Amino acid sequence: MNFSRTLIIGNSGSEYSPHTTRTTGSTRLNEMGYPADWIERQLAHAEPNAVRRTYNHAAYLADRTKMMQQWADMLDVWILGESNITPLSRSANR
């Protein structure tokens, strides 16, 4: 069994994979109101629209830098436990 298959998210029974991290990041950044173009570029996703892909070569680097700094700051708050959000216990979710 490889390492990623041995990691379990909490007690939910869901398996962790590197793609789970990308999914979480994309979801949270969208919830934070960042433009989809910035998020998709940060995830290195190709533009699905061929015409737009041909003409739009914007990297949004300065904007993505600010976005990722806010993401890093939010992770720091979570890690240090400085958030004013009280997590629900597993029994409260039933």
SETORZA-765098 format. One record per atom (N, C-alpha, C): x, y, z; residue in three letters. Coordinates in steps of 0.05 Angstrom, whole numbers, plus 32768, in hexadecimal, padded with zeros to 4 digits. Layout:
BEGIN
XYZala
...
# end
This chain:
BEGIN
80117FE88000met
800080008000met
801280198000met
800C802C7FEEasn
801D80447FEDasn
801480588002asn
8025806C8006phe
80218080801Bphe
8006808E8019phe
7FFF80978001ser
7FE680A77FFFser
7FCE80968005ser
7FCF807C8001arg
7FB8806B8007arg
7FB680658025arg
7FCC806A8034thr
7FCB80658051thr
7FC0807C8061thr
7FBF80938055leu
7FB580AB8063leu
7F9680AB8062leu
7F8A80AF8079ile
7F6D80B0807Bile
7F6580CC8085ile
7F5180D88079ile
7F4880F28082ile
7F3680EF809Aile
7F4080F880B1gly
7F3180F680CAgly
7F2780DA80CEgly
7F0E80D780D7asn
7F0180BD80DAasn
7EEC80B880C5asn
7EED80C880AFser
7ED980C6809Bser
7EDB80AD808Aser
7EF480A1808Agly
7EF8808A8079gly
7F008090805Dgly
7F0080AA8056ser
7F0880B3803Bser
7F2680B18039ser
7F2F80A78022glu
7F4C80A5801Dglu
7F5680C08014glu
7F6E80C6801Ctyr
7F7C80DF8014tyr
7F8B80D97FFAtyr
7F8B80ED7FE8ser
7F9C80EC7FD1ser
7FA681087FCCser
7FBC810B7FBDpro
7FC581267FB7pro
7FB081377FA9pro
7F9F812B7F99his
7F8A81397F8Bhis
7F7681457F9Fhis
7F7281387FB6thr
7F6081427FCBthr
7F69815E7FD4thr
7F8381627FD6thr
7F8E817C7FDEthr
7F8781917FC9thr
7F8A818A7FB0arg
7F84819C7F9Aarg
7F6681A37F9Aarg
7F55818F7F9Ethr
7F3881937F9Fthr
7F3181A67FB6thr
7F3C81A17FCDthr
7F3681B37FE4thr
7F3F81CF7FDFthr
7F5781D27FD4gly
7F6181ED7FCDgly
7F4F81FB7FBAgly
7F4881EE7FA4ser
7F3681FA7F90ser
7F1C82027F9Cser
7F1081F07FACthr
7EF681F67FB8thr
7EF8820E7FCAthr
7F0B820E7FDCarg
7F0D82247FF0arg
7F13823F7FE2arg
7F25823F7FCEleu
7F2C82587FC0leu
7F1482627FB1leu
7F0382507FA5asn
7EEB82597F98asn
7ED882657FADasn
7ED582587FC4glu
7EC482627FDAglu
7ECE827D7FE4glu
7EE882827FE2met
7EF3829C7FEBmet
7EEE82B27FD7met
7EE382AB7FC0gly
7EDC82BF7FACgly
7EF182C57F97gly
7F0682B57F95tyr
7F1A82BA7F81tyr
7F1082B27F65tyr
7F1982C17F50pro
7F1182BA7F35pro
7F1A829E7F2Dpro
7F0882907F1Fala
7F0E82757F16ala
7F2782747F05ala
7F2C82897EF5asp
7F4482897EE3asp
7F5D82887EF4asp
7F5E82967F0Atrp
7F7682957F1Btrp
7F7A827A7F27trp
7F64826E7F31ile
7F6682547F3Eile
7F6E823E7F2Aile
7F61823E7F13glu
7F68822A7EFFglu
7F85822D7EF5glu
7F8E82457EF3arg
7FAA82497EEAarg
7FBD82407F00arg
7FB682457F1Agln
7FC6823C7F30gln
7FC8821E7F31gln
7FB282107F29leu
7FB281F37F29leu
7FBE81E77F0Fleu
7FC781F97EFEala
7FD381F27EE4ala
7FBF81E27ED2ala
7FA681EA7ED4his
7F9281DE7EC3his
7F9181EC7EA8his
7F8E81DD7E93ala
7F8C81E97E78ala
7F7081F57E74ala
7F6E820A7E66glu
7F5582177E5Eglu
7F4682047E4Cglu
7F2E81FB7E53pro
7F1F81E97E42pro
7F1581F57E28pro
7F10820F7E27asn
7F06821D7E0Fasn
7F1E82227DFDasn
7F1E82167DE6ala
7F3582187DD3ala
7F3A82347DCAala
7F2582447DC5val
7F29825F7DBBval
7F3582707DD2val
7F2A826E7DE9arg
7F34827D7E00arg
7F5182747E06arg
7F57825B7E05arg
7F7282507E09arg
7F86825C7DF5arg
7F7D82607DDCthr
7F8E826B7DC8thr
7F9582887DCDthr
7F8182987DD6tyr
7F8682B57DD9tyr
7F8D82BE7DF5tyr
7F8582B07E09asn
7F8A82BA7E24asn
7FA282AB7E30asn
7FB882B97E33his
7FD182AE7E3Ehis
7FD882BB7E59his
7FC482C87E65ala
7FC882D57E7Fala
7FD082C17E94ala
7FE582C97EA4ala
7FEE82B87EBAala
7FE382C17ED5ala
7FDA82DA7ED7tyr
7FCE82E47EF0tyr
7FE282E17F07tyr
7FFB82E37F02leu
800F82DC7F17leu
800D82EE7F2Fleu
800B83087F2Cala
800983197F44ala
7FF083137F54ala
7FDA830F7F46asp
7FC183097F54asp
7FC282EE7F62asp
7FCD82DA7F54arg
7FD082BF7F60arg
7FE282BF7F78arg
7FF782D07F77thr
800982D27F8Ethr
7FFA82DC7FA7thr
7FE982F07FA4lys
7FD882FA7FBAlys
7FC582E57FC3lys
7FB982D77FB0met
7FA682C27FB7met
7FB382AC7FC7met
7FCA82A37FBEmet
7FD8828D7FCCmet
7FE382967FE7met
7FE982B07FEAgln
7FF282BA8004gln
7FDA82B98018gln
7FC382C1800Egln
7FAB82BF801Fgln
7FA582A28027gln
7FA882908014trp
7FA582748019trp
7FB8826A802Etrp
7FD28272802Cala
7FE6826A803Fala
7FE08275805Bala
7FD7828E805Casp
7FD0829B8075asp
7FB8828C8082asp
7FA582848072met
7F8E8275807Dmet
7F97825A8088met
7FA9824C807Aleu
7FB382338084leu
7FC28237809Eleu
7FD2824C80A0asp
7FE0825280B9asp
7FCC825680D0asp
7FB6826480CBval
7FA2826880E0val
7F97824D80E9val
7F91823C80D6trp
7F86822180DCtrp
7F9A821180ECtrp
7FB3821180E3ile
7FC8820180F1ile
7FCD820B810Dile
7FCE82258111leu
7FD38230812Bleu
7FBB8231813Dleu
7FA4822B8132gly
7F8B822A8142gly
7F8282468149gly
7F88825A8139glu
7F8082758140glu
7F65827D8135glu
7F58826A8128ser
7F3E8270811Cser
7F2882728132ser
7F148282812Easn
7EFE82848140asn
7EE882708139asn
7EEE825D8127ile
7EDB8249811File
7EDE82318130ile
7EC98227813Cthr
7EC9820F814Dthr
7EC181F8813Cthr
7ED381E48138pro
7ECC81CD8128pro
7EB681BD8135pro
7EA581B28125leu
7E9081A0812Fleu
7E9C81858135leu
7E938179814Bser
7E9C815E8151ser
7E8E814B813Eser
7E9A8134813Barg
7E8F8120812Aarg
7E7281188132arg
7E6D8117814Cser
7E53810F8155ser
7E3E8125814Fser
7E47813E814Cala
7E3481548146ala
7E2B81528129ala
7E3A81458118asn
7E33814380FCasn
7E1F812D80F6asn
7E19811D8109arg
7E0681068104arg
7DEA810E8106arg
# end
